[in-house]
Amino acid sequence: MTPENDRRPVLLLFRHDLRLSDNLALCAAAETGLPIVAAFILDEESEGIRPLGGARRWWLHHSLAALAEDLGKHGLKLVLRRGSMARTALALADETRACTVYWNRRYDPAGIAADTDLKAGLRDRGIEAQSFAGHLLHEPWRLKTGSGGPYRVFTPFWRALLDSVHPRPPADRPETLTPCREAVAGDRLEDWKLLPTKPDWATGLRETWEPGEAGARKRLTAFLDGAGEGYKTRRDLMAEAGTSGISPHLAHGEITPFQIWQTLESDSSIADGDLQAFRREIGWREFCWHLLFHNPKLATENFNRNFDAFPWRGDDTALRHWQRGETGYPVVDAAMRQLWQTGWMHNRARMVVASFLVKHLGIHWREGEAWFWDTLVDADPASNPANWQWVAGSGADAAPFFRIFNPVLQGQKFDPVGDYVRRYVPELDALPDKHLHQPWKAPEEACGKAGVKLGDTYPRPLVDHRAARERALDAYKSVKNAG
């Protein structure tokens, strides 16, 4: 047994894995029996690292508070430091005289580069470094097409993943963690100022979400007890709680795809069709990360470079109306207001509002991606740009550009009695169902009785659907013909 004064600690780095269960790096640290220094480094300095948006910063604050509380039950303090990953972690390793540094792998290009620098610095110091999987079901470099390249189409990717990857059982939470007896200085979470103050726009987020590992388990349990039944069809109905709501917990690593997979496997109450549909959503997330790993500039450059010549329109006024939910199309406005109020948006609505921005307004998908990055609690560096490029037609396995959602028909089909619109666009609450999704066609008498005055209490449409559709198709033809 190593003498107590020679028991150099293990440095354990938390990043996108803010949990104790199914955390392979944590398990490895616990198995050493050595004292553990648990740390989280807020890295907004490493080259290529994209600073978190406002909604993610709000979530991060509360998730770190929950993690610190869970670690505290084992006697461990969560040390908070701010700075570039490599420089700050190396300084912490030197300061604590760590013998080993453990972390779970990242797959975004900037994160990989920062961790590579960190590993090199540790090697120079003679400090062991070990990394572990857990963020994804697959390691992005291992799945390859028959020609040896990365996948560009989802269905063969998903088939290959199912054929070659057998999700491991999730690891149990360690029963015993040995704290480091020596005090290690760290920042106060409050000093990072991750929460909004003036104005405090997070009221709806607080009412909607419970960040942290416990909140993730509750979300998954609630899904299995309710929304999981009929998921295949209910997930498209905007007014219903037909989706899992697990995405922000996945984005922060409060739950793993392995935990979700095992839970679904062991739950016999979900019909096979619903189970397969939900699994495909997990698969799409994996596909997005596969794309980002092989295309580091996914958030800034068109996957399909033919779109580099697309004649996007610069219209700051229209962009602001879209951001504020003031387009005059009720289902679009309801979705954008849901996003602002709750930090989340229904999956069907995301496609509708993205199509509206890119194809009705002709505004570059990067503007929408940036807005979602700032306002979504589940925005991650892979799914956010991949999904925007999918809608825009410039991405991998993308929806063709000429697939232009009609926001009126989308509302009528997926919010048939208008509960979704009425919840987030209350000024239209009294308008009859048959006029709700196109109030500009409602008779003056119906608008008067409902207290709706177009151009005053509710805006007129920013664009005419038919004219906008023709303009979008003409713009696309110019690119297609040029190519």
N, C-alpha and C positions, 0 to 999 in steps of 0.2 A: 504494500500500500504506500502511495506517495505521501511523504510528510505534508502536513497541512500547509506549512509555509511555502511548499514547492508546487502546490496545486494551482497552477496558472489557469485562469478561466477560459471558457469558450465564449467567443463573441458571436451572438446570434443576431442576424440582421433581418428585421421584418421590412417588407416593402408592399407588395400587392397581396399579401397573405395574412391578413389581420385576424387570425384565428389561432386557437390552440389544438383543435381537432384536425385530423388528417393533414398535419403539417410535418412533412418529412424532415425538414431541417431542425425543427424543434425536437422531434423524436430522437434524431441522431445526437443532438446536444444533450438530451436527457440521459441517453444510454451511456455516455461517457462517465457519468457520475461526478463530473467536474462542476465547479461553480459556473453559473451562466450569467453573462452580461447581455441582457436583451435590449436592443436599440432599434429606433426608427430614425432614418435620416431623410429629411425633407430636401430633396434634390431638385433645385430649379436652376442649377448652374452648369451641369455637365452639357457638353456639346450635343445639340439635337434634342435634349429633353424638353418636352412641351409642358409649360406650366399648367397646372390644373385650372379648370374653369371654376366659376363661383359656386355652382351647385356641388361639384365634387369636393371643393374645399370645405364646404359646410359638412358634407358627409364624413370626410376624413377626420375632422375635429371630433365628431361624436364616435366614430369607429375607433379612433385611437384612445379616447377616454374609456370606451368599453373594454378594449384590449388591456389597457393599463389596470383596470379593475380586476379582470380575470387573472392576469399575471400576479397581481398583488395578493390574491388568495393563496398563491404558492410562495409568497415571500419575495417575489421578484419585482424590481422596479423597471419600468419601461423608460430607458434613457432616450431623450429626444435631442437630436442635433440637427443643425441646418447647414447645408453646403453641398459641394459636389460629392458624389458617392465615393469615388476613389480617395480623394484627399481627406474627407471627413472620417471615413471608416478606417483608413490607415492611421490617422491620428488617434482614433479611439482604441485601435489595436495596440498601438505603442503605449498609450496612457494606461491601459489595463493590463499590459503584459500578456495579452491573449496568446494562447498556444495554437488555437485553431479558430477559423472564422467560417461559419456555416450560413448559407442562404438558399432560398428557393429560386430557381432560374427564372429569368425574364426572357421574352421573345421579341420585344420591340427593338429595332436596330439600335436606337440610342441607349437603351438599357443594357443591351448586350455589350456595346462598346465600353460603357462605364464599368461594367462588371469585369470585362477583360483587363481594363487598366488596373482595377482593384486587385485582381488575381496576380498580375505581374508585380505589383508593388508588394504584395504579401510574400511572393516567392523570393523577391530580393531581400526580404527581412528574415527569411527562413521560417515563415509562419505558414502552417498548412491551411489550405482553402478547400472547402467541399461545397458543391452545389447539388441541388436535388430538384426533381420534377414535381409537378403538382398543380400548375396553373391551367394546363390543358390535358385532354385525354391523349394527345399525340405530341411527339416532338417534331416541330415543323420540318426539320431537315431530313427526317427519315421516310416520310411518305413521298414517293416519286412515281411519275407516270412510267409507262412502258419504255419511253425513250429516255428516261432518266432525269427529266425535268420536273418542275413543280406543276401542280394542278392549276388549271384556269377555269374549269367547269365544275360546278358543285356536285352533280349527281355521281360522276365517276370518283370524285374525291371521297364522297360519303360512303360509296360502296367499298372503296379501298380501305377506308378507316375501319368500317365494320368488319371487313375480312381479316385485317391484319392487327388490329388493336383490340385487346381484351381488357377492359377497364379493371384495374386492380381493386381489391377491397380497400376502402378507406382506412387509414391508420387511426388507432385509438388515441385519444388524448392522454399524454403521459400522466401517470398518477403522482409522480414525484419529480420536482424540479429543485435543483440545489442553487440557492441564491449566492451571489458574490457578496462576501462580507464587507469588502472595502467600498466605501461610498464612491459613486461615479457621478460627476456633475452633468446636468443636462438642462435644456431649456424648459420653461413652463409652457404648456400647451396654449394657454391663453395669450402668451406673448407672440405667438405666431399669427394671431389675428386672422384666423381662417373663417370666422363667423362674420356675417354682415351686421352692421350697427345702424348707421344712418344713411339710407333707410334700412330697416330690418325687413327684408323681403322674404324671410324664411318661415313665416307663420304657417303657410300651407305645407311646407316640407315637414315641419315638426308634427303637424297633425296627421300626415300621411305615412311617415316612415319611422322605423326604429332601427337605426344603424347598429351594427355589431353582430357578433356571431349568434347571440341568442335571438336577435331579430330575424336573422336568416333562417334559423330553424323554425321559427314561428311562421314565416312566410311559406316555407315548403310544406309544413303541416297543414296550414290553411288551404293551400292549393290542392293537396291530396284529399282533404275533407270536403272540398266544394268544387272549385273551378276545374279540377282535373276531369270530372265527369262531363263528357261532351266537349272536351277541349278542341277537338278537330274543327268543329263548326262555331262554337261559342267564342273562340279567340278572335274572331273577326267582328263581333258585335261590340261596338264602341261603348255602349252604356253599361255593359255587363262586366262583372269582375271575372272575366273568362280567361285571363292569363295569369301566370304565376307571380309576377312582380318580383322575381328573384334576381333579375338582371343587375341591379345596383349592388347587391350582396356578392354576386359573382365578380363584378368589376373591381371590388375592393378585397376580394379573396376572403370574405367572411364565410364562404362555403365553397366547396370544390365540385367540379363536374363528376368526380368519382362518388362523392356523397350523394349527389342527386341521382346518379345512375343506379347506385345500389338501392336507394330508397324506392325508386320507380320499380326496380326488379322485384322488390319484396312486397309491393302493394298490389294486391289482386283485385282491388275495387275499380281500377282504371281499365277501360276497354282497350283492346289491342290497337285499334285504330287511333284512339286518343294518345296512347303511349308512344306509338310510332311517330305521330305528328309532333309530340313534344321532344322526342329524341332528335328529330330532324332540326329543331330549333337549336339544340345543343350543337348539332353537327354544323349548322351554319356559322355559329360563333367560332368553331374550330377552323372552318374554311376561311373566315375573315382574318384570323391570326396567321394562317398559312400564307395568305396573300401578302400581309404586311411583312412577314419575315423575308419573303422573296422579293418584295417591292418596297424598299425603305421609304420612298417618297410618295406613298399612297395618299397621304393627306394633302399633298400640294401639286401633284402631277397626274394627269390623266393616265389611267392604266392603258386605255386605247388611245394612242398618240394621234389618231386621226382627228380627235376632238380638240386638239390644240388650235385648230383653225376655226373652231365654232364661233360665230359672231354673237357673243354674249352681250347683253344690254347692261349698261351701267345706269341704275335707277335707284338712287339712295332713298327717295321718297317712298317708292313702292316697297323697297326692302323694309323700311321702318313700319309700314302698315302691316306687312306680313308678320314681322316680329311681334307686333302688338296685338295681333288678332283683329285687324280692322280691314279685312279684304273685301267685305261685303258678301262673302260666301260663308254661310253659317257653320258648316262642318269644318272648314279650314280655320275659322276664327275660334271655334270651340276647342280645337286641338291645340292651337297656339296658346290659348289662355290656360288650358290644362297644364301645358308645359311650364308656363310662368308660375302658376300657383303651386304645383306639386313637384316640379323638377322631373317630370316623367310624362310620357305621352303613349297612348295606346298604339300598338304595333301597326294596325291598319291605318290609323290616322297619320302615322309617320310617313307612310308611302304617299298618302293623299297630299299632305302639305309640302312634301319634298317635290312631288311632281308639279304642284302648283307654282312653286318658286322657280323651278328650272324651266318648265315648259310654258306655263301661262304668262309668267312675268319675264322669262328669258334671262334670269339672273344666274350667274355662275354658281355651280354646286358648292364651291368653296365657301361662299358666303353663308349658305345654309349649314354646312358642316361646322363652321366656326361658331355660329349661333347655338347649335346643338351642343357643341363642346363646352360652351359656357353655361348652359342652362340645364342640361340633363344630368341627373345624379348617376346615371349608368353609362355616361360617355366613356368609351375606352379608345385607345389609339388605333385599334384594328376595326372594330365593328362600325364605328362612326364614319370614317371615310369610305370604307368598303360599301356600306349601305347607301351612302349618298351617291357614290359613283354608279352603283347598281341602278338606282332610280334614274340618274342622268343619262344612262346608256353608255357611259364611258368606261365602265368597270368590267371586271371579270364576270363572265356568265350573266351579263347585265340584261335587264329588261330592255327591249328595243326602244329607241328614242320615240318612235311613232306610237308607242303605247302611252297615251295621254289620258290620265284619269279625269273623268267628268265629275267635278266635286258635288254637283247636284245629285247625280245618280248614285255616287258613293254614299252620300248621306241618306238617300232614300232606301238604299239596300242594307246598309250596315248600322243605321240609326233610324229604323222605320217609324217609330212613334215619337222620335225627337227627344228622348230623355237626355242623351248626351249633349245635344245643342242647348237644351233648356238649362242644364246644370251649369254650363260655362258661359252661355250667352243669355243671361236672364232677361235682358231687354226684349227678347223675342218670346218670352215664356207664354204669353197669352195668344200668340198667333196660332191659328188652326194647323193641324198636322199637314194638311195638303199644301199649305203655303210656306211651311217652316223652312224648307231647304232652298227656296227661291222667293224670298219676300218681295223682291222687286216686281214679281208678277202678281202679287196679291192685290185684290181690288182695294180701292181707297177706303171703302167702308170697313173691310176686314182689318186693315192696318189701323184705322181710327179706333175701332173697338179694342184692339190689342195694345193701343198706346204706342204704336210704332210709327215713327216719322222718318222716312228714308232720307239720308243726308244729314239728319239731326240726331235722333236717338240711336240710329244704326246706319252705317255707311252704305252707299250704293256700291255695286260691284266695281272693283278696280279695273277689271277688263271683262269683255264679253267672251264667253267660253269659246264660241265658234270662231270668232276672229283671232283669238289668242292661239287656238289650235292650228289654224291655217298659217299664222305667222311662224309658229314653232316648226311646222313641217317644212315650210319654205327655207328656214334657216338650216335645217338638217339636210335638205336636198343640196344646198350650196356646198356643204362640207362633203357630202357623199359624192357629188359630181366631181368636185376638185380632187378627191382621193382616187 
